[in-house]
Structure formats: C-alpha cells, structure tokens
Amino acid sequence: MDHDEEQQLELEALEAIFVEDYSLEQESSPRVVKLKLLPFSGEDADEENKVGVEAQFTLPAEYPEVAPEVAVTALRGLTSKQTDELADLALAEVENLLGMAMIFQLSEVIKEWLVENNRDHTDESMHAQMLQKMQDEERAREEAEERERRAELGSDGSDDDDESDDGKPRPVDGTPVTVESFSAWEEKFITEMRAAREAEEGEKTKVVHSAKPDADLNGRQWFEKQQLERAAAAGLIPGGASAQATSDGDGGQEEDWGEGEIEEDLFLQGAPDEELDELDDLSSDEDDDDDDDEDDEE
C-alpha cells in the first residue's frame, strides 16, 4: 500500500466535502489537517449552533494502518474537559477503522455528539445553574414515575410489555393453544350451537301449535264442539253449565256438562252422519294444506 498516495486522495476528498471548514496545516509528513465542526451547517444555522469545535488530525507516515493523533479545541459553548472527552471519543473509534480512510468517520462521531449536546456549557451564571437543576430534577421525576408505573402494571399482571425489565420475554399466562386443543374447543362449540338452534326451533313450533288450539280436532269433533258451545251460550244445556271438551290421548273427547245431561237431538238435528263424515274429509284436506304451507316456509 502506498501510504502517501492514500493520504493525498483522502485529503482531497475532505477538502471537497468541508470546503471552507477544511485547512491543511502541514503538507509534509506527518501531515496535519484541521476541520471546523458545528452541529448544523448552512447560512441560517449560525444562531442554532450553541457549540462548535476545531478537530485536528495528525497523520503518521504509515497512516491509515497506524492510528492518527486527534486533538479537539473548543470554538464555542464547551469546556476544556469536554473537548478532551471528545478527543477520547474519536480515538475509541479508531480501532475499528484501521487500514482504511477514517478522518471523515471520526469527524461524524464528534459532530453527532455536538448535535445531541447543542447548548452553551460555559454559562456558569446562577440563572443557568437553576435552569439546569430544574431540568435535571424534572427528568429524574419522570423517570421515577415511569419506574413506579411499570412496577404497578407488573404487580397486577396488566403490563402490556412483552419483555421484562432485564430484556427477557415475559412468561405467557394461560394455556397455550395447540391444534388438538383448538379442535376440541371447536367441536364443543359447534355442538352447543346446534343444540341451541334446535331448542330455538322447538320453541317456535310450540308457539305455532299453541296459536291453533283446535288444530288436532277432526271435522266431526270440531263441529260437535262448535254446536256445544252455541247450545251453552243459548242456555239449552240443563243446569246452565258451560261446555268443555278436551282431547284425550286417542283423539277422543271427554265431555263434562256439570249436573245435567245433554240432549243431542237439540243441536244435531238435520246433521246426519254422512254430512259429518264429509266434514272429517274437509278437515283432513285443510290439515294437508297446512302441512304443505309449513314445508314451503321452511
């Protein structure tokens, strides 16, 4: 590797980048170059820059295989202690960059620190100290509240953070879902839903039948029931008892007329068995029509 040529190429690149903020203090070996570093660049950025430094890099003859010397001088807003810390910060990065051009990378490390600490550190007035103290106390209070909040969330198990304070994943509460457990749950759920649906349909069927109390009577029974109710309303039944007809298990009728007996000729005259049989047939046809309507609705 031609160290001299490598250095010349790097210095030309630095001059093109920094322009007026670049100066070559010594051209012969060891070469010395200075860079003016500020948090922000541009014509309107001067008021925003509360700090600034001048970084000096001395390049040995074997550079870049040998580490350069770094010195930092404050231009504004920094103490000598802070400039020494900046030089040490840059030198700590050198070990990772040996064997390659590194001046630009070292200048970026320094500039990044300036951006993060862009305030006047040399103002030692009482007002500045009080403001700094208030800021430090406010920061400490917020950190304490955050720690307390995390502790409370952790104690009641409601912390949404998936990681514990040491960075390790938190243990998961409950039973992990597997293919087997999900299949068992799904089967149980479907069974319960099917049972609930069947129960609901059964309730609907009961409502339909309860709306037609005479639906189970054939034509003869319905006709007799109507005649009995009319006779009772007209006072033709001895004893004045009202007619009650209930269907037994075989479709027959149990008739309770109180103390008196019923003379069927009073209300069945002119209604021979043949006509009553026709009523039975008519009732059967109506039942068949009702069944067809229910099938269509389903």
C-alpha positions in Angstrom: 0.0 0.0 0.0 1.3 3.5 -0.9 0.5 5.4 2.3 1.5 8.8 0.8 -0.9 8.4 -2.1 -3.7 7.1 0.1 -3.3 10.2 2.3 -3.4 12.6 -0.6 -6.5 11.0 -2.0 -8.3 11.2 1.4 -7.2 14.9 1.9 -8.6 15.8 -1.5 -11.9 14.2 -0.6 -12.1 16.0 2.7 -11.4 19.4 1.1 -14.2 18.8 -1.4 -16.6 17.9 1.5 -15.8 20.6 4.0 -14.6 23.4 1.6 -14.0 26.4 3.8 -14.1 24.4 7.0 -11.1 22.4 5.8 -7.5 23.5 6.2 -4.2 21.7 5.6 -1.8 22.9 8.3 1.2 20.8 7.2 1.7 19.2 3.8 4.8 17.2 4.5 4.8 14.1 6.7 3.4 13.9 9.2 0.5 15.8 7.5 -1.8 17.9 9.8 -5.4 18.7 8.8 -8.0 20.8 10.7 -11.8 20.6 10.4 -14.3 23.0 11.7 -17.2 21.1 13.1 -20.6 22.5 14.1 -24.0 20.8 14.9 -25.7 22.3 11.9 -24.5 23.7 8.6 -25.8 26.5 6.4 -26.1 30.2 6.4 -29.1 30.4 8.7 -27.8 27.8 11.2 -25.3 30.0 13.0 -27.8 31.1 15.6 -28.8 27.5 16.2 -25.3 26.3 16.9 -24.6 26.8 20.6 -21.4 24.7 20.5 -18.6 24.2 18.0 -15.1 22.7 17.8 -12.0 22.5 15.7 -10.7 19.0 15.3 -7.0 18.5 14.4 -5.8 15.2 12.9 -2.1 14.4 12.6 -1.4 11.6 10.1 1.8 9.5 10.7 3.7 8.3 7.6 2.1 4.8 7.9 -1.4 6.1 8.2 -4.1 4.6 7.7 -2.5 1.4 9.1 -1.4 3.4 12.1 -3.8 5.5 14.2 -3.8 9.3 13.7 -3.4 11.7 16.6 -6.6 13.6 17.5 -6.9 17.0 19.3 -10.1 19.0 19.8 -10.3 22.7 20.5 -13.5 24.5 21.6 -14.8 27.2 19.3 -17.9 28.0 21.4 -20.0 26.7 24.3 -17.7 23.9 25.5 -15.2 23.5 28.4 -11.7 22.1 28.1 -12.8 19.0 29.9 -15.5 18.3 27.3 -13.1 18.8 24.4 -10.8 16.2 25.9 -13.7 13.8 26.2 -14.5 14.4 22.5 -10.9 13.6 21.5 -11.1 10.3 23.5 -14.4 9.5 22.0 -12.9 9.8 18.5 -9.8 7.8 19.4 -12.0 5.0 20.7 -13.5 4.6 17.2 -10.1 4.4 15.6 -9.5 0.7 16.4 -12.5 -0.3 14.3 -11.3 1.7 11.3 -7.5 0.9 11.0 -6.4 0.1 7.5 -8.9 2.5 5.8 -9.5 6.2 5.4 -11.1 7.3 8.6 -10.9 11.1 9.1 -14.4 11.7 7.8 -15.9 8.9 10.1 -14.1 10.4 13.1 -15.5 13.8 12.4 -19.0 12.4 12.2 -18.6 10.9 15.6 -17.7 14.3 17.0 -20.5 16.1 15.1 -23.1 13.6 16.4 -22.1 14.4 20.0 -22.4 18.2 19.2 -25.9 17.7 17.9 -27.0 15.9 21.0 -25.4 18.4 23.3 -26.1 21.7 21.5 -26.3 24.1 24.4 -24.0 26.5 26.0 -22.0 24.6 28.6 -19.9 27.6 29.6 -22.7 29.7 31.1 -22.0 29.4 34.8 -24.5 32.1 35.9 -26.9 31.5 38.8 -29.9 31.6 36.4 -28.3 29.0 34.1 -27.5 26.7 37.0 -31.0 26.9 38.4 -32.5 26.1 35.0 -30.2 23.1 34.6 -31.0 21.9 38.0 -34.8 22.2 37.3 -34.3 20.2 34.1 -32.4 17.5 35.9 -35.0 17.3 38.6 -37.8 17.1 36.1 -36.0 14.4 34.2 -35.4 12.4 37.4 -39.1 12.8 38.4 -40.4 11.5 35.1 -38.0 8.5 35.3 -39.2 7.7 38.8 -42.9 7.9 37.7 -42.2 5.6 34.8 -40.5 3.1 37.1 -43.4 3.2 39.5 -45.9 2.8 36.7 -44.1 -0.2 35.4 -44.0 -1.7 38.9 -47.7 -1.3 39.4 -48.5 -2.8 36.0 -46.3 -5.7 36.7 -47.9 -6.3 40.1 -51.4 -6.6 38.8 -50.4 -8.6 35.7 -51.8 -5.9 33.3 -48.5 -4.8 31.8 -48.8 -5.0 28.0 -45.0 -5.1 27.6 -43.9 -8.4 26.2 -40.4 -8.1 27.8 -39.4 -7.9 31.4 -37.0 -5.3 32.8 -34.0 -7.5 32.1 -35.0 -7.8 28.4 -36.1 -11.4 28.6 -39.5 -12.4 27.2 -42.2 -12.5 29.8 -43.9 -15.9 30.6 -47.2 -16.2 28.9 -50.2 -16.6 31.2 -52.9 -19.3 30.4 -52.8 -22.4 28.4 -51.0 -22.3 25.0 -53.3 -23.1 22.0 -52.4 -26.2 20.1 -54.1 -27.9 17.1 -55.6 -30.5 19.4 -57.0 -28.1 22.0 -58.4 -25.9 19.3 -60.1 -28.8 17.5 -61.7 -30.0 20.8 -62.9 -26.5 21.5 -64.3 -26.1 18.0 -66.2 -29.4 18.2 -67.7 -28.4 21.6 -68.7 -25.0 20.3 -70.4 -26.4 17.2 -72.3 -29.0 19.4 -73.5 -26.2 21.7 -74.6 -24.0 18.8 -76.5 -26.9 17.2 -78.3 -27.7 20.4 -79.2 -24.0 21.0 -80.6 -23.8 17.4 -82.7 -26.9 17.8 -84.1 -25.6 21.1 -85.0 -22.3 19.4 -86.7 -24.1 16.6 -88.6 -26.2 19.1 -89.9 -23.1 20.9 -91.1 -21.7 17.5 -93.0 -24.9 16.8 -94.7 -24.8 20.2 -95.8 -21.2 19.5 -97.3 -22.2 16.2 -99.3 -25.1 17.7 -100.5 -23.0 20.7 -101.9 -20.4 18.3 -104.2 -23.1 16.9 -105.9 -24.9 19.9 -108.3 -26.8 17.6 -105.6 -27.9 15.1 -105.7 -31.5 16.4 -109.5 -31.9 16.1 -111.0 -33.7 13.1 -114.1 -32.3 11.3 -116.7 -34.2 13.4 -115.1 -33.2 16.7 -114.8 -29.5 15.7 -118.4 -29.4 14.5 -119.6 -31.0 17.8 -117.5 -28.6 19.8 -119.0 -25.6 18.0 -122.6 -26.9 18.5 -122.0 -27.5 22.2 -120.6 -24.0 22.7 -123.5 -22.5 20.9 -126.0 -24.5 22.9 -124.3 -23.5 26.1 -124.4 -19.8 25.1 -128.2 -20.2 24.3 -128.9 -21.8 27.7 -130.1 -25.1 26.1 -127.9 -27.2 28.4 -129.6 -28.2 31.6 -128.1 -26.9 34.8 -126.6 -23.9 32.9 -123.1 -25.4 32.9 -120.7 -24.4 30.2 -119.4 -26.9 27.7 -115.9 -28.1 28.0 -114.3 -30.6 25.5 -110.7 -31.8 25.9 -108.8 -34.1 23.7 -107.6 -37.4 25.2 -104.6 -39.4 24.1 -106.5 -41.3 21.5 -108.2 -38.3 19.9 -111.5 -38.9 21.7 -113.5 -36.3 23.7 -114.1 -36.2 27.4 -117.3 -34.1 27.9 -118.2 -32.6 31.2 -121.6 -30.8 31.4 -122.0 -30.4 35.1 -125.0 -31.8 36.8 -127.4 -32.1 33.7 -127.4 -34.4 30.7 -127.3 -33.1 27.1 -130.0 -33.9 24.6 -128.0 -34.1 21.4 -131.2 -34.0 19.2 -131.5 -30.3 20.2 -128.5 -29.3 18.2 -127.7 -32.3 15.9 -131.0 -32.4 14.1 -130.6 -32.3 10.4 -126.9 -33.3 10.5 -126.7 -36.9 9.6 -123.5 -39.0 9.9 -122.9 -38.7 6.2 -122.5 -34.9 6.4 -120.3 -35.2 9.4 -118.1 -37.6 7.6 -117.8 -35.0 4.8 -116.6 -32.5 7.5 -113.9 -35.0 8.5 -112.7 -35.2 4.9 -112.7 -31.5 4.6 -110.7 -31.1 7.8 -108.2 -33.7 6.6 -107.7 -31.7 3.4 -107.2 -28.5 5.4 -104.6 -30.2 7.5 -102.7 -31.4 4.4 -102.8 -27.9 3.0 -101.4 -26.5 6.3 -98.5 -29.1 6.2 -97.7 -28.1 2.6 -97.6 -24.4 3.6 -95.2 -25.1 6.5 -92.9 -27.1 4.2 -92.8 -24.1 1.8 -91.9 -21.7 4.6 -89.0 -24.0 5.7 
